[in-house]
């Protein structure tokens, strides 16, 4: 019994000592985040899809903050995000080559799926459910429409389809700002 108390006391002391050392090291060697980078990361969708050419939204935000990336690279964010990023960074965004797309999600054609699991390994949000040699399916709410699963499918069983508008995801469209013409005074002849 006495030996067990010594063991518990020793482990507690070791835990407290190592915790104190780790806490001090974390404060001493903490990497200061760039506030602009954090703001840009918060503006991005956070889907980590990699369509911008970076591993995730954090790396894209870091490249934007350093001026090493264009603001037009985030496909899921669309035109609204591109304009917001350009305003935040004080740059102009060339939207001439930008094609605004409707939100899409992946869809698996069941008759063509052979269950190879290549799409599952490619999906960064775990939106594909299935097992080896069994038909797969897409969890639509988890799919962010990156389309990375489409080219890896050997049977072309995966296609991108528009997200259906339902009461759950429908939004009012933003009103257009009307350009008002200056009123011209009409001379009344009597």
trRosetta pair geometry for C-beta under 8 A, 3 or more apart (Angstrom, degrees):
i j d omega theta_ij theta_ji phi_ij phi_ji
1 4 5.9 -53 -154 29 32 111
1 5 6.9 30 150 -16 63 103
2 5 5.9 -55 -155 34 35 111
2 6 6.6 36 149 -19 66 104
3 6 5.6 -52 -150 35 35 113
3 7 6.5 37 151 -20 66 104
4 7 5.6 -52 -150 35 34 113
4 8 6.4 33 153 -17 67 104
5 8 5.8 -51 -144 38 33 109
5 9 6.1 33 155 -17 65 109
6 9 5.8 -56 -145 41 28 112
6 10 6.2 32 155 -22 64 108
7 10 5.7 -54 -145 35 28 112
7 11 6.4 26 157 -16 63 106
8 11 6.0 -56 -148 38 29 108
8 12 6.3 31 153 -20 64 107
9 12 5.7 -54 -147 36 30 112
9 13 6.3 30 156 -18 65 107
10 13 5.8 -56 -148 38 30 111
10 14 6.3 29 154 -18 65 107
11 14 5.7 -53 -144 38 32 111
11 15 6.2 35 155 -21 65 107
12 15 5.7 -56 -148 36 29 113
12 16 6.4 26 156 -16 65 107
13 16 5.9 -55 -145 38 29 108
13 17 6.2 29 157 -18 64 109
14 17 5.8 -58 -147 39 28 111
14 18 6.2 21 159 -12 66 110
15 18 6.1 -59 -143 42 26 104
15 19 6.0 28 157 -21 64 111
16 19 5.7 -55 -143 37 28 114
16 20 6.4 30 158 -20 63 106
17 20 5.9 -56 -151 34 28 110
17 21 6.5 25 153 -16 63 107
18 21 5.6 -54 -146 39 34 112
18 22 6.1 33 156 -18 68 106
19 22 5.8 -55 -144 39 29 109
19 23 6.2 31 156 -20 64 108
20 23 5.8 -54 -146 36 29 113
20 24 6.4 26 156 -16 63 107
21 24 6.0 -58 -149 38 29 109
21 25 6.3 27 154 -18 65 109
22 25 5.6 -56 -144 39 31 111
22 26 6.3 36 155 -25 65 104
23 26 5.7 -51 -148 31 29 112
23 27 6.7 23 156 -12 62 104
24 27 6.0 -58 -152 39 32 107
24 28 6.1 28 153 -19 67 112
25 28 5.6 -57 -140 41 31 111
25 29 5.8 -8 173 14 69 114
26 29 6.9 -70 -129 54 18 83
26 30 6.1 49 161 -69 59 91
27 30 6.0 -24 -145 -21 25 117
33 37 6.3 -126 177 72 86 116
33 38 5.4 72 140 -53 128 114
34 37 3.8 78 75 3 104 113
34 38 6.9 -178 88 -11 55 81
34 62 7.6 117 38 -123 130 72
34 65 5.4 123 110 164 145 154
35 38 5.6 -53 -149 35 36 112
35 39 6.4 37 153 -19 67 104
36 39 5.7 -54 -149 36 34 111
36 40 6.3 32 153 -18 66 106
36 65 4.7 138 105 -130 107 108
37 40 5.8 -55 -147 38 30 110
37 41 6.3 33 153 -22 64 107
37 61 5.2 105 -166 136 70 101
37 62 5.3 27 -138 -96 126 57
37 64 7.8 143 -116 69 65 87
37 65 4.1 -54 -77 -35 79 160
38 41 5.6 -52 -146 35 30 113
38 42 6.5 32 153 -20 63 105
38 61 7.8 90 -76 153 14 143
39 42 5.7 -55 -152 34 31 112
39 43 6.7 32 150 -21 63 105
39 88 6.9 -171 126 -164 120 137
40 43 5.6 -54 -152 32 35 113
40 44 6.7 38 151 -25 66 102
40 61 4.0 155 102 -146 106 94
40 64 5.1 -174 -170 84 156 133
40 65 5.8 -148 11 -58 146 93
40 85 6.9 63 -137 -127 95 94
40 88 6.8 160 -90 119 82 149
40 89 8.0 42 -94 -61 121 103
41 44 5.9 -51 -152 26 34 113
41 46 7.9 71 171 -85 75 85
41 57 5.9 111 -144 134 75 100
41 58 5.7 24 -120 -105 126 58
41 61 3.9 -46 -68 -54 74 173
43 81 6.8 138 153 -146 98 91
43 84 6.0 -166 -163 122 130 126
43 85 6.5 154 120 -79 146 80
43 88 6.9 -114 -48 -30 164 161
44 57 4.1 168 113 -154 143 119
44 60 6.5 121 -106 83 156 123
44 61 6.0 -116 -11 -64 136 105
44 74 6.2 -143 -133 -114 94 152
44 77 6.6 -76 -138 -70 59 132
44 81 7.3 77 -113 -160 49 135
45 57 6.9 -150 61 -91 58 138
45 74 7.1 155 5 -178 103 125
45 76 4.8 -66 15 107 162 124
45 77 5.6 -150 -30 -73 106 80
45 81 7.4 -58 -39 -88 91 155
45 144 7.2 140 137 -161 137 134
46 57 5.4 -76 -100 11 39 162
47 57 7.2 106 39 -46 50 119
47 76 5.6 42 20 30 147 172
47 124 7.6 100 153 90 72 121
47 125 6.8 -41 -164 -65 81 128
47 144 4.0 169 -146 166 138 171
47 146 6.9 179 134 -57 128 112
48 55 7.7 -16 -159 140 88 62
48 56 4.1 -17 -128 -128 86 100
48 57 6.0 -83 -76 -6 58 89
48 124 5.1 -139 107 149 100 139
48 125 7.5 146 62 -67 99 82
49 75 7.8 -85 89 57 141 104
49 76 6.3 118 13 -25 146 130
49 124 6.1 -174 -108 45 42 137
49 125 7.9 -21 -85 -29 79 109
49 144 5.7 -128 -68 92 123 124
49 145 7.9 -26 -113 78 154 53
49 146 3.4 -169 -159 -95 122 132
49 148 6.9 -175 -172 -23 83 120
50 53 7.4 94 178 -63 66 7
50 54 6.8 -141 -131 79 59 41
50 55 6.3 -22 -102 -146 99 24
50 56 7.0 -35 -70 -75 73 45
50 124 6.9 142 -6 -38 108 152
50 146 6.9 64 48 -164 76 141
50 148 6.8 50 63 -77 115 140
51 73 7.6 165 113 161 75 77
51 74 7.3 95 81 -143 105 39
51 75 4.5 -66 129 21 148 120
51 76 6.9 131 35 -18 141 87
51 146 5.5 -150 -47 -145 109 88
51 147 7.9 67 -94 43 118 91
51 148 7.9 -129 -71 -56 80 98
52 60 4.8 38 97 -105 156 135
52 69 7.4 39 168 -171 117 139
52 73 3.8 80 -142 137 88 113
52 74 5.4 -13 -76 -80 119 57
52 75 7.4 -157 -64 -2 67 79
53 73 6.3 -76 16 -163 102 134
54 57 7.9 120 93 -84 120 15
54 59 4.0 -167 177 99 121 112
54 60 4.2 -179 46 -63 147 77
54 63 6.3 -149 -80 1 142 138
54 69 7.4 -34 -42 -98 128 152
54 73 7.9 78 0 130 100 145
55 58 8.0 -29 82 60 94 89
55 59 5.0 78 42 7 87 148
56 59 5.7 99 55 13 64 96
56 60 7.2 -122 109 -1 36 94
57 60 5.5 -57 -145 41 35 113
57 61 6.1 39 155 -23 69 105
58 61 5.7 -53 -146 34 28 111
58 62 6.5 29 153 -19 62 104
59 62 5.6 -51 -148 35 34 113
59 63 6.4 33 153 -17 65 104
60 63 5.8 -55 -149 38 32 110
60 64 6.3 35 151 -21 65 105
60 69 6.3 -127 -156 112 67 172
60 73 6.8 -150 -144 89 122 128
60 74 6.9 107 161 -73 156 100
61 64 5.6 -52 -147 36 32 114
61 65 6.3 34 154 -21 65 105
62 65 5.8 -53 -147 35 30 112
62 66 6.5 18 157 -8 64 110
63 66 6.0 -63 -146 44 30 104
63 68 4.4 -92 -161 76 81 102
63 69 3.7 66 127 -18 116 121
64 67 7.6 37 -179 -72 31 26
64 68 7.7 -90 -58 51 19 67
64 69 5.2 -60 -70 63 60 109
64 71 6.7 79 -129 -93 114 71
64 85 6.7 -78 -153 -165 145 120
64 89 6.7 -111 172 -75 98 141
67 89 8.0 147 -94 -166 74 127
69 73 6.1 -61 174 3 111 144
70 73 5.5 119 75 -35 88 97
71 82 5.5 116 132 -152 96 68
71 85 4.1 174 -152 107 114 123
71 86 5.0 163 96 -66 167 75
71 89 6.5 -157 -74 31 129 140
71 91 6.4 165 -16 77 132 123
71 93 5.1 -85 79 -100 121 109
72 82 5.3 36 -105 -130 61 125
72 93 5.8 138 -64 -161 96 102
72 94 6.8 -59 -42 64 149 70
72 95 7.1 -178 -111 -93 123 58
72 97 7.9 80 160 70 153 97
72 98 6.1 -122 -155 -76 118 118
74 77 3.9 31 119 16 121 121
74 78 8.0 -60 109 1 88 31
74 81 5.6 -70 88 112 131 140
74 82 7.2 -170 54 -70 93 75
74 85 7.7 129 19 -29 128 151
75 78 7.6 32 175 -66 38 51
75 101 7.5 7 -175 33 95 129
75 146 7.8 120 73 -125 125 60
76 144 5.9 -8 -112 163 146 106
76 145 6.5 137 -103 71 97 104
76 146 7.2 -41 -54 -82 116 73
77 80 7.0 -127 163 72 76 76
77 81 2.8 -49 165 34 118 160
77 82 6.7 139 109 -37 112 65
77 85 7.9 55 137 -24 156 122
78 81 5.9 103 57 16 56 97
78 82 7.1 -102 122 -5 35 98
78 100 6.1 57 -155 -135 103 83
78 101 7.4 -134 -104 47 100 69
79 82 5.5 -55 -145 36 34 114
79 83 6.3 31 158 -17 68 106
79 95 6.5 54 -128 -135 98 135
79 98 6.4 127 -89 136 88 141
79 100 5.3 -31 -24 -94 121 111
80 83 6.1 -58 -152 37 27 108
80 84 6.4 25 152 -17 63 109
81 84 5.5 -56 -144 39 34 111
81 85 6.1 34 157 -19 68 105
82 85 6.0 -55 -147 37 27 109
82 86 6.3 28 154 -19 63 108
82 93 5.0 136 159 -173 101 160
82 95 6.6 125 116 -90 148 104
82 98 6.8 -71 -19 -112 173 161
83 86 5.6 -54 -145 37 31 113
83 87 6.3 32 155 -19 65 105
83 93 6.4 -122 -89 33 48 145
84 87 5.8 -54 -148 36 30 111
84 88 6.3 31 153 -20 64 108
85 88 5.6 -55 -146 37 31 113
85 89 6.1 10 162 -2 67 113
85 93 7.4 89 77 -74 93 133
86 89 6.3 -67 -141 49 25 97
86 90 8.0 -143 167 34 54 5
86 91 5.3 -102 -146 77 74 74
86 92 6.3 41 -166 -141 127 17
86 93 4.0 -99 -70 -30 143 107
87 90 7.5 27 -175 -71 28 39
94 97 7.1 33 128 16 99 92
95 98 4.4 -55 -157 28 69 127
101 104 6.9 -41 149 -16 121 110
102 162 4.9 7 104 -130 130 110
102 163 7.2 -148 146 32 95 81
103 145 6.1 -151 -170 -33 67 160
103 162 7.0 88 80 -158 56 67
103 163 4.3 -19 103 13 104 127
104 145 4.3 120 75 -136 71 122
104 147 7.4 22 98 -59 129 104
104 160 4.5 35 162 175 139 105
104 161 6.3 152 -153 76 89 26
104 162 5.7 -62 -99 -99 72 37
104 163 6.4 -152 -105 -27 18 79
105 127 7.9 -127 -160 165 104 147
105 138 6.5 145 152 148 107 143
105 140 5.1 68 145 -141 167 78
105 143 4.1 97 -149 97 100 133
105 144 8.0 69 -108 1 80 4
105 145 5.4 -80 -85 -76 44 84
105 160 7.2 164 82 -149 20 69
105 161 6.5 -29 63 63 69 76
105 163 5.6 82 -11 -82 104 85
106 119 7.9 163 166 -167 157 130
106 127 7.2 123 40 109 116 126
106 128 7.5 -30 87 -78 142 101
106 138 5.0 -176 89 -106 89 146
106 143 5.4 -141 24 -146 87 144
106 145 7.3 177 -30 -109 69 46
106 147 6.9 155 -78 -101 96 51
106 149 5.5 19 -115 60 159 129
106 150 7.0 -152 -118 -59 108 85
106 158 5.4 -14 -166 -167 110 108
106 159 7.5 140 -155 76 60 31
106 160 6.1 -47 -97 -97 52 62
106 161 7.9 81 -163 19 13 79
107 138 6.1 -99 -103 18 36 144
107 158 7.1 148 73 -153 41 57
107 159 5.4 -28 63 68 94 80
107 160 7.3 134 14 -122 86 15
107 161 4.6 22 -11 3 134 122
108 112 8.0 -145 179 66 73 92
108 113 5.4 34 173 -66 117 132
108 119 7.7 171 -91 77 119 172
108 128 7.7 96 -45 -134 133 101
108 135 7.5 149 129 -179 133 85
108 136 5.4 -155 -117 88 173 88
108 137 6.0 -134 43 -112 129 37
108 138 5.8 157 -7 -25 96 96
108 157 5.5 24 -158 140 77 101
108 158 5.5 -28 -98 -95 68 72
109 112 4.6 38 92 22 107 113
109 113 6.9 170 81 -30 55 86
109 157 4.9 -134 53 -157 85 68
109 158 7.6 -143 9 -69 79 25
109 159 6.7 51 -32 1 104 108
110 113 5.8 -52 -144 19 34 114
110 135 5.4 24 -148 -156 84 139
110 157 7.9 103 -62 -165 8 117
112 155 4.6 177 169 133 95 119
112 156 6.6 -63 168 81 151 63
112 157 3.6 -173 100 -97 107 92
113 130 7.7 -110 170 -130 139 161
113 135 4.8 97 89 -135 130 72
113 136 5.5 -147 -161 29 145 82
113 155 6.9 178 -97 67 26 137
113 157 4.4 140 -70 173 65 162
114 133 7.5 -36 157 -124 66 49
114 154 7.4 -43 35 69 130 106
114 155 5.7 126 -9 -24 108 145
114 157 7.6 -173 -2 -28 70 147
115 130 6.3 -145 -125 160 80 124
115 131 6.9 0 -158 90 115 50
115 132 5.9 95 152 179 104 28
115 133 4.3 112 101 -131 139 6
115 134 4.7 112 -115 38 139 28
115 135 6.2 -70 -66 -60 97 26
115 136 6.6 152 -106 -32 59 88
116 119 7.9 94 73 1 88 81
116 132 7.7 13 -150 -136 18 68
116 153 7.9 145 48 -138 124 57
116 154 6.3 52 -1 20 166 116
117 120 4.7 -44 -160 33 73 121
117 121 6.3 73 144 -22 84 96
117 130 7.0 -157 -94 97 73 103
117 131 7.5 -19 -79 -176 114 25
117 132 5.4 -39 -29 -88 129 70
117 136 7.7 147 -93 -70 50 131
118 121 6.0 -58 -156 36 34 109
118 122 6.5 27 151 -17 66 112
118 149 8.0 136 111 -150 77 74
118 152 4.5 -152 143 147 116 111
118 153 6.6 173 77 -90 118 42
118 154 7.0 98 16 -18 151 92
119 122 5.6 -63 -149 39 34 110
119 123 6.3 40 155 -34 69 104
119 128 5.2 -173 123 -135 105 172
119 136 6.4 164 66 102 129 169
119 149 3.9 53 -146 -156 95 110
119 152 6.0 164 -81 83 57 112
119 153 5.8 17 -62 -76 111 92
119 158 6.0 140 -104 -53 142 149
120 123 6.0 -49 -146 21 30 113
120 128 4.9 -134 -94 93 66 121
120 130 6.5 -134 -63 58 126 93
120 136 6.9 -144 -54 -122 101 140
121 152 7.9 -121 68 151 95 160
122 148 5.0 -159 160 127 111 102
122 149 5.0 157 85 -93 125 64
122 152 5.0 171 -43 18 151 155
123 126 6.1 133 116 -78 115 20
123 127 5.4 -137 -169 40 135 79
123 128 4.8 174 -25 8 157 108
123 148 7.2 163 -91 75 43 109
123 149 5.7 10 -68 -67 87 119
124 146 7.1 24 28 23 112 160
124 148 7.3 56 -11 41 98 150
125 142 5.1 175 135 164 113 91
125 143 6.8 163 74 -103 134 31
125 144 5.9 120 -26 -3 155 104
126 139 7.8 4 121 38 68 133
126 142 6.4 -62 85 165 67 147
127 138 5.8 15 144 -159 97 76
127 139 4.9 -135 -157 57 63 86
127 140 7.8 85 -168 -82 115 11
127 142 3.8 -174 -101 101 86 101
127 143 4.0 132 175 -71 158 69
127 144 7.6 -164 -40 -2 149 65
128 136 5.5 8 -179 177 100 127
128 137 7.4 161 -154 81 59 33
128 138 6.0 -32 -100 -102 66 61
128 139 7.4 -138 -67 10 19 82
128 149 6.5 139 -53 -112 142 154
129 136 6.6 157 81 -159 42 74
129 137 5.4 -20 62 63 93 83
129 138 7.7 165 18 -99 79 12
129 139 6.0 76 -19 -37 112 102
130 134 5.6 -169 -171 92 87 91
130 135 6.3 -115 -128 114 123 34
130 136 3.0 -81 -26 -103 154 73
130 137 6.4 138 -59 12 99 60
131 134 4.5 33 63 36 85 125
138 143 5.5 8 -178 -50 113 140
139 142 4.3 31 99 24 111 115
139 143 6.7 160 81 -27 58 87
140 143 5.7 -54 -142 27 34 113
140 163 7.5 133 -177 -125 112 88
145 160 6.8 80 -148 -145 84 114
145 163 7.7 -76 -65 -44 130 109
147 150 4.8 -18 -173 2 82 124
147 151 7.9 67 148 -12 85 85
147 160 5.3 -29 -97 -70 109 132
148 151 7.5 -58 -167 32 39 95
148 152 7.4 20 150 -5 66 116
149 152 6.1 -75 -155 44 40 106
149 153 6.6 49 155 -40 74 103
149 158 5.2 -103 120 169 101 169
150 153 6.3 -56 -160 12 29 112
150 158 5.0 -139 -104 103 57 110
150 159 7.1 72 -119 -108 109 26
150 160 6.5 -42 -71 -37 138 96
153 156 6.0 132 105 -84 111 19
153 157 5.3 -131 179 40 137 78
153 158 4.5 164 -31 14 155 106
156 159 7.9 42 170 -63 77 85
163 169 6.8 -68 145 112 125 161
165 169 6.5 -127 -139 84 50 96
165 170 5.2 72 -177 -88 96 91
166 169 5.6 63 51 27 81 88
166 170 6.5 -138 84 -29 30 95
167 170 6.0 -43 -124 17 26 118
